[in-house]
Every structure is written in C-alpha cells, then in structure tokens.
Amino acid sequence: MPDPRIEKLAKLVVNYSVYCKKGDSVLIRAPIQAEELALEMYREALKAGGHPIMMGAFSGTDEIFYKEAKDHQLDWASPYGKFQYENIDCLIGISAPENTRALSNTDPKRMARAAAAGKEARQIFSRRSAKNELKWCGLAFPSNALAQEASMSLAEYEDFVYSACLVDRKDPVKEWKKVSKKQQGMADYLDKVKLLQFYGEDTDIRMSVKGRKWINSDGKHNMPSGEVFSAPVEDSVEGKIRFTFPGIYMGKEIEDITLEFKKGKVVKAKAAKGQELLDSLLKIDDGAKRLGEVAIGTNEGIKKFTRNILFDEKLGGTIHMAIGNAYLECRAKNQSAIHWDIIKDMKKNGEIIADGITVYRNGKWLM
C-alpha cells in the first residue's frame, strides 16, 4: 500500500509551496529513485491545471562528468538550462541520492570550475525568483543513502522527513501557516535592525544589515523549511566565526571551518579537514569571498545534524551563513557562481545582539 504521506507531501508542495495555477508550466526534476513522489507531483500539477514537465536523472552522471570532462566541457554552460530558468513558471526539485559520497575523490578545482560556468543561469534563476516570476521548491525523498548519512534506518528516516515537513499532521497547510505567522514576527523585527553581532564558541563577528530585507522561509522554497534569512551589507562583515558542523559541498565534507573577515571579505580560512576544497570554493570568483546570506534556523522538529543541508540549515537553535551569491529579494548585491551554507550551533553560550539589544540567547529567540 502506498505511503499516504507521499500523496500529502505532493499536495502540499504543488498547492502551497509553488502554488501552481492554471496554465503554469511546472518542471519536475527527480532521480529515478524518487519516482513514486515525482509521479504524485505530476498528478497534482495536472489537477491544479498546470502543464507538468518531467525531467529524470540517473545516478552516476556527475561522477562520470567530473572524471571525463575536458576543460572546454567544464567551462560550458548549457543553453537549455538557461532556457528553462527563463521560461518555466514553477520548479520542483527532488533529491534522493543512492550514494552521497560519489564525488568524495573528485578534484575540487574541477568542481569549482564547473560551478563557475553556471553563474549566468544562476543569476537568471535568482532574478526571476526575486520577482516571483519563478516559483520553486526543493525537497528530499527518503533514500537509503540519506538515511545512512543521518545514522537512521530507512523507516526512521521516513518518519523524520515527513514529520519535518509536517505531512504527518491532519492539515499540513494550516500548520505551515502557523509557522509563517510566528516567523514573520522575527522578520519584521529584524527588518528594522542596522547592526548585528554574533557571539559564541570561537566567534565574534558583526555586520551591517541596514536596509536589507529579512525573508520568512515558511515552506515556499524549501520543504521542510523553518528559517528567517537576509544578507549583510557587502563590505561590512568584520571578525571571526567558527562553524561547529561540517560544511558539505556536493557530498564532500569540510570540517571545523573558521572564517575571518575584514571589510566584508574572507582574509583567512582554516579547516581541520578539506582545506583544499575550502580554498577552491573561495577562489571561484570575487563574490565567493563574501557572505551572501545570514540566517536563523527555527525548525524545532529537526533535532539532529543529518549531513543534508536542506534539513540541517533549519535546525532549531542554529545559525547559518553562506559564502557567495545573495538573494535579490533581500535587497543584496553580492553575486557569485556559488551559494554555500555553513552551520553553527548556538545552543551553548550563543548570542545575537541587534542594535545593542540581546534578541537571541542559547538557541532561543527572545523578542
């Protein structure tokens, strides 16, 4: 018997996250392992009056590409990819990897080079998303590989995923609207803030957010969601931050990351493991040396680190920052071919001070 939570998740994403309307073109990108969920998305998009387009993916494609691609192929940007971002109305991206470590031994310089080639397409995506011309949602379908990364059985991981998405509730849309209302209060408060200071383990960093817009991430772009985010003024970041969780880029881990900033740029970067990849990412372009996002995770239903950024950046009691591309809807300007989130636990001696007022302590919003 099919898991009824899969049908509820498809209904939630199509009708709430991307709110598909009659006539919308809906691109559904999914690997074969997520066929059951992808087909339900297809069904719901048709019911909503949309025009669903199914795009499948095969395991091992990236591994073959990075092994065999010549320089001109690493530098090539698909015109079809740009066409998609320029023309579709809704994008639903489903991940369900068979092997999360398939690229562990891939040359990080080749990965960085290919990422740089995709900059133009990413800017098209960001621009249309900021104008709400492109509605999108990324989510994960439970797979054995993701369950193993999270140190769970597949059944346990399924429960974890569907609970985090609130599809184990009677009315998931109603539940996400409650989340939205709570987080909007945080966003409204932070919209008025000029200076933010973050303190914690090996961390003393400050930044201006004057004039920036804080976004309430309430299940529209990610499922699950649960964060409020913005971006610092590009040249304002000063100080040092140590990220307590590993940074993961395309399945490769970078552990115990410390970044030091002056006038908005990373001037020193250290990692206990993965230093070469960290250095490569920071060299992708000038924008990769600056922060493109600062965020507070709020999803209390996500209680442990699972090595999947879709869930981990929403962890209640954490903050995360991203080097690279900023979201235009935040009124930010930094551009880069990369947007890479790194997470810090704030539950022990963590503090956020906004214009001299302590608004967050030990993982809890105080205002």
Secondary structure per residue as TSV (DSSP state, phi and psi in degrees):
chain	resnum	aa	ss	phi	psi
A	1	M	-	360.0	129.7
A	2	P	-	-61.2	146.1
A	3	D	-	-69.1	117.5
A	4	P	H	-63.0	-19.3
A	5	R	H	-69.0	-25.4
A	6	I	H	-67.0	-44.5
A	7	E	H	-62.8	-42.1
A	8	K	H	-65.4	-36.6
A	9	L	H	-66.2	-41.6
A	10	A	H	-63.1	-44.0
A	11	K	H	-61.1	-42.5
A	12	L	H	-62.7	-47.7
A	13	V	I	-68.0	-45.4
A	14	V	I	-69.4	-42.0
A	15	N	I	-94.2	-22.6
A	16	Y	I	-110.9	-53.5
A	17	S	I	-65.8	-51.9
A	18	V	S	-104.8	0.1
A	19	Y	-	30.4	63.2
A	20	C	-	-58.6	133.7
A	21	K	-	-116.8	165.5
A	22	K	T	-56.1	128.2
A	23	G	T	92.1	-9.9
A	24	D	-	-69.0	136.5
A	25	S	E	-86.2	128.6
A	26	V	E	-122.5	108.9
A	27	L	E	-88.4	122.0
A	28	I	E	-109.8	110.1
A	29	R	E	-104.3	124.3
A	30	A	E	-155.9	145.6
A	31	P	E	-77.1	164.3
A	32	I	G	-60.0	-31.3
A	33	Q	G	-63.0	-23.1
A	34	A	G	-100.5	23.6
A	35	E	H	-54.6	-42.1
A	36	E	H	-61.1	-44.9
A	37	L	H	-71.5	-41.0
A	38	A	H	-60.6	-40.3
A	39	L	H	-66.9	-35.7
A	40	E	H	-67.9	-36.4
A	41	M	H	-61.9	-43.6
A	42	Y	H	-59.3	-45.7
A	43	R	H	-61.7	-47.2
A	44	E	H	-67.2	-35.4
A	45	A	H	-64.0	-39.2
A	46	L	H	-64.9	-43.2
A	47	K	H	-61.1	-32.9
A	48	A	T	-80.3	-5.6
A	49	G	T	92.0	10.4
A	50	G	-	-85.7	177.5
A	51	H	E	-115.1	88.1
A	52	P	E	-73.4	140.6
A	53	I	E	-124.6	119.8
A	54	M	E	-94.7	129.8
A	55	M	E	-126.9	113.1
A	56	G	E	-90.4	164.4
A	57	A	E	-139.4	151.7
A	58	F	-	-112.9	138.6
A	59	S	T	-62.6	140.9
A	60	G	T	95.9	-9.6
A	61	T	H	-60.4	-48.1
A	62	D	H	-63.7	-40.0
A	63	E	H	-60.5	-45.2
A	64	I	H	-63.6	-43.1
A	65	F	H	-59.1	-51.7
A	66	Y	H	-69.4	-22.1
A	67	K	H	-81.2	-39.7
A	68	E	H	-102.9	-21.9
A	69	A	-	-63.5	134.8
A	70	K	-	-83.6	173.1
A	71	D	H	-56.7	-43.1
A	72	H	H	-67.7	-23.7
A	73	Q	H	-81.6	-34.2
A	74	L	H	-64.6	-32.1
A	75	D	T	-90.1	-0.4
A	76	W	-	-85.0	135.1
A	77	A	-	-110.3	123.0
A	78	S	-	-65.6	122.7
A	79	P	H	-66.0	-26.2
A	80	Y	H	-66.7	-39.3
A	81	G	H	-61.5	-43.7
A	82	K	H	-64.4	-39.6
A	83	F	H	-60.3	-42.1
A	84	Q	H	-58.3	-52.3
A	85	Y	H	-64.7	-26.7
A	86	E	H	-79.8	-20.6
A	87	N	H	-123.5	-25.2
A	88	I	-	-77.0	156.1
A	89	D	S	-95.4	-34.0
A	90	C	E	-136.3	142.5
A	91	L	E	-129.9	125.0
A	92	I	E	-117.9	115.5
A	93	G	E	-111.2	119.7
A	94	I	E	-112.2	130.0
A	95	S	E	-109.8	145.2
A	96	A	-	-163.0	66.1
A	97	P	-	-66.0	147.5
A	98	E	S	-84.2	-29.7
A	99	N	-	-144.9	107.2
A	100	T	T	-75.2	-10.6
A	101	R	T	-108.2	18.0
A	102	A	T	-60.9	-27.5
A	103	L	T	-104.6	16.6
A	104	S	T	-59.1	-32.8
A	105	N	T	-103.9	14.8
A	106	T	S	-77.9	140.0
A	107	D	-	-60.1	117.9
A	108	P	H	-62.1	-26.1
A	109	K	H	-68.9	-34.1
A	110	R	H	-69.9	-38.8
A	111	M	H	-64.7	-42.4
A	112	A	H	-65.6	-37.8
A	113	R	H	-65.7	-42.8
A	114	A	H	-66.6	-36.8
A	115	A	H	-63.0	-39.7
A	116	A	H	-63.0	-33.7
A	117	A	H	-66.6	-23.2
A	118	G	T	-90.6	10.6
A	119	K	H	-61.5	-44.3
A	120	E	H	-62.9	-44.3
A	121	A	H	-62.1	-39.6
A	122	R	H	-64.3	-37.2
A	123	Q	H	-67.9	-36.9
A	124	I	H	-62.0	-45.9
A	125	F	H	-58.6	-48.4
A	126	S	H	-63.0	-42.0
A	127	R	H	-64.9	-46.3
A	128	R	H	-71.6	-32.8
A	129	S	H	-65.7	-42.6
A	130	A	H	-62.3	-32.2
A	131	K	T	-88.0	1.8
A	132	N	T	62.0	24.5
A	133	E	S	-82.5	-23.5
A	134	L	S	-123.7	112.0
A	135	K	E	-96.4	131.2
A	136	W	E	-143.7	158.1
A	137	C	E	-151.8	132.5
A	138	G	E	-108.8	139.0
A	139	L	E	-152.9	168.8
A	140	A	E	-118.4	142.4
A	141	F	-	-102.5	129.4
A	142	P	-	-56.1	125.1
A	143	S	-	-128.8	162.7
A	144	N	H	-60.7	-37.7
A	145	A	H	-64.0	-44.3
A	146	L	H	-66.5	-37.6
A	147	A	H	-63.9	-41.1
A	148	Q	H	-63.9	-41.7
A	149	E	H	-59.7	-35.6
A	150	A	T	-87.5	1.9
A	151	S	T	58.3	47.5
A	152	M	-	-132.7	159.7
A	153	S	-	-73.5	165.6
A	154	L	H	-62.7	-40.8
A	155	A	H	-63.4	-42.4
A	156	E	H	-63.2	-40.6
A	157	Y	H	-68.7	-37.4
A	158	E	H	-58.8	-45.2
A	159	D	H	-61.3	-42.0
A	160	F	H	-61.2	-48.4
A	161	V	H	-64.0	-49.9
A	162	Y	H	-70.2	-30.7
A	163	S	H	-68.7	-42.7
A	164	A	H	-63.0	-31.0
A	165	C	T	-85.7	-4.7
A	166	L	T	65.9	19.3
A	167	V	T	-85.4	1.8
A	168	D	T	-87.9	0.3
A	169	R	S	-93.5	162.4
A	170	K	S	-62.5	-43.4
A	171	D	-	-131.7	86.7
A	172	P	H	-57.7	-38.1
A	173	V	H	-62.5	-43.9
A	174	K	H	-60.3	-40.4
A	175	E	H	-65.9	-41.2
A	176	W	H	-69.9	-28.2
A	177	K	H	-68.4	-32.6
A	178	K	H	-65.4	-44.8
A	179	V	H	-58.8	-44.1
A	180	S	H	-58.9	-44.4
A	181	K	H	-63.3	-43.1
A	182	K	H	-64.2	-46.6
A	183	Q	H	-69.9	-28.5
A	184	Q	H	-63.1	-32.8
A	185	G	H	-62.0	-41.0
A	186	M	H	-63.6	-46.2
A	187	A	H	-63.3	-41.8
A	188	D	H	-62.7	-39.7
A	189	Y	H	-65.2	-47.9
A	190	L	H	-69.1	-24.1
A	191	D	H	-58.8	-25.7
A	192	K	T	-92.7	-3.8
A	193	V	-	-84.8	143.5
A	194	K	-	-103.3	-42.3
A	195	L	E	-126.0	129.8
A	196	L	E	-114.5	138.4
A	197	Q	E	-126.9	135.0
A	198	F	E	-118.1	130.4
A	199	Y	E	-127.0	147.8
A	200	G	E	173.6	-163.4
A	201	E	T	-59.2	116.6
A	202	D	T	52.6	37.4
A	203	T	E	-138.5	127.7
A	204	D	E	-153.8	94.6
A	205	I	E	-137.9	143.8
A	206	R	E	-137.1	156.7
A	207	M	E	-160.6	151.4
A	208	S	E	-87.9	135.9
A	209	V	-	-124.0	21.8
A	210	K	T	-60.6	127.6
A	211	G	T	80.4	-1.3
A	212	R	-	-88.4	152.7
A	213	K	-	-100.4	132.0
A	214	W	-	-94.3	132.3
A	215	I	E	-103.8	133.8
A	216	N	E	-88.2	103.5
A	217	S	E	-88.3	96.5
A	218	D	S	-118.4	31.8
A	219	G	S	100.0	5.2
A	220	K	S	-80.6	-40.2
A	221	H	S	-106.7	-28.4
A	222	N	E	-125.3	146.1
A	223	M	E	-137.5	108.9
A	224	P	S	-78.3	167.6
A	225	S	-	-127.6	-161.1
A	226	G	-	127.2	70.1
A	227	E	E	-164.7	159.6
A	228	V	E	-121.2	138.3
A	229	F	E	-145.5	158.8
A	230	S	E	-153.3	-154.5
A	231	A	-	-147.5	141.7
A	232	P	-	-75.3	158.4
A	233	V	-	-59.4	132.6
A	234	E	T	-56.2	-39.1
A	235	D	T	-102.9	17.5
A	236	S	-	-100.5	-13.3
A	237	V	-	-73.9	127.1
A	238	E	E	-137.0	136.5
A	239	G	E	117.6	-162.0
A	240	K	E	-132.1	143.7
A	241	I	E	-139.5	135.8
A	242	R	E	-110.4	123.7
A	243	F	E	-89.6	124.6
A	244	T	S	-86.2	-14.5
A	245	F	S	-106.3	150.6
A	246	P	-	-61.3	142.0
A	247	G	E	-87.5	131.8
A	248	I	E	-119.3	124.5
A	249	Y	E	-125.5	112.5
A	250	M	T	49.6	46.4
A	251	G	T	84.9	-5.7
A	252	K	E	-101.4	132.7
A	253	E	E	-94.1	139.5
A	254	I	E	-121.8	117.6
A	255	E	B	-104.1	146.9
A	256	D	S	53.1	63.3
A	257	I	E	-87.1	130.9
A	258	T	E	-124.6	126.4
A	259	L	E	-118.2	136.6
A	260	E	E	-118.1	132.9
A	261	F	E	-117.7	143.9
A	262	K	E	-139.1	128.4
A	263	K	T	51.3	37.3
A	264	G	T	90.2	-12.3
A	265	K	E	-106.9	147.2
A	266	V	E	-69.3	120.9
A	267	V	E	-108.5	-15.7
A	268	K	E	-150.7	133.2
A	269	A	E	-137.4	125.0
A	270	K	E	-128.4	146.0
A	271	A	-	-144.5	141.3
A	272	A	S	-71.6	-26.8
A	273	K	B	-147.3	135.4
A	274	G	-	90.5	26.3
A	275	Q	H	-59.8	-39.3
A	276	E	H	-63.4	-43.0
A	277	L	H	-66.7	-41.8
A	278	L	H	-58.0	-46.1
A	279	D	H	-62.4	-39.7
A	280	S	H	-65.0	-41.1
A	281	L	H	-64.5	-40.0
A	282	L	H	-70.3	-17.5
A	283	K	T	-98.0	1.8
A	284	I	S	-56.1	-46.5
A	285	D	-	-164.0	177.2
A	286	D	G	-64.3	-34.4
A	287	G	G	-67.7	-21.2
A	288	A	G	-71.6	-13.0
A	289	K	G	-90.3	-0.4
A	290	R	S	-119.9	160.6
A	291	L	E	-80.8	131.0
A	292	G	E	-106.9	-4.3
A	293	E	E	-158.2	145.5
A	294	V	E	-135.2	135.4
A	295	A	E	-150.8	157.4
A	296	I	E	-119.9	121.4
A	297	G	E	-79.7	138.4
A	298	T	-	-129.1	-3.9
A	299	N	B	-80.4	99.6
A	300	E	T	-72.3	-13.4
A	301	G	T	-76.1	-15.7
A	302	I	-	-98.4	105.7
A	303	K	-	-108.0	-4.9
A	304	K	S	-145.2	156.3
A	305	F	-	-75.3	127.9
A	306	T	-	-117.8	3.3
A	307	R	S	63.4	30.1
A	308	N	-	-134.4	111.0
A	309	I	H	-61.2	-28.7
A	310	L	H	-54.8	-38.5
A	311	F	H	-94.0	-42.7
A	312	D	H	-65.6	-35.4
A	313	E	T	-70.1	-13.6
A	314	K	T	-95.4	-4.0
A	315	L	B	-47.9	124.9
A	316	G	T	-61.4	137.6
A	317	G	T	87.5	14.9
A	318	T	E	-127.2	163.0
A	319	I	E	-121.7	160.4
A	320	H	E	-142.8	152.7
A	321	M	E	-129.5	151.7
A	322	A	E	-124.5	131.5
A	323	I	E	-83.4	142.5
A	324	G	E	107.3	-143.0
A	325	N	-	-60.9	135.7
A	326	A	-	-100.2	156.6
A	327	Y	-	-83.6	126.9
A	328	L	G	-62.5	-29.9
A	329	E	G	-66.4	-13.7
A	330	C	G	-84.6	0.4
A	331	R	T	66.8	29.8
A	332	A	-	-97.0	163.9
A	333	K	-	-119.7	-17.4
A	334	N	-	-64.3	131.8
A	335	Q	-	-122.5	141.4
A	336	S	-	-162.7	161.0
A	337	A	S	-78.5	-8.6
A	338	I	-	-123.7	148.1
A	339	H	E	-139.4	105.9
A	340	W	E	-125.7	115.4
A	341	D	E	-86.7	137.6
A	342	I	E	-130.8	140.3
A	343	I	E	-114.2	143.2
A	344	K	E	-128.5	131.0
A	345	D	E	-74.8	131.8
A	346	M	-	-116.9	11.4
A	347	K	T	-75.4	-18.1
A	348	K	T	-116.5	105.5
A	349	N	T	62.3	23.7
A	350	G	-	-85.7	143.3
A	351	E	E	-150.2	140.2
A	352	I	E	-122.5	127.8
A	353	I	E	-115.6	126.0
A	354	A	E	-115.3	113.3
A	355	D	T	50.1	42.9
A	356	G	T	85.8	-3.3
A	357	I	E	-110.2	129.7
A	358	T	E	-73.4	114.0
A	359	V	E	-107.5	-8.3
A	360	Y	E	-153.5	131.0
A	361	R	E	-147.5	133.3
A	362	N	T	51.1	42.1
A	363	G	T	86.1	6.1
A	364	K	E	-124.0	135.3
A	365	W	E	-75.7	129.3
A	366	L	-	-99.1	-21.3
A	367	M	-	-83.8	360.0
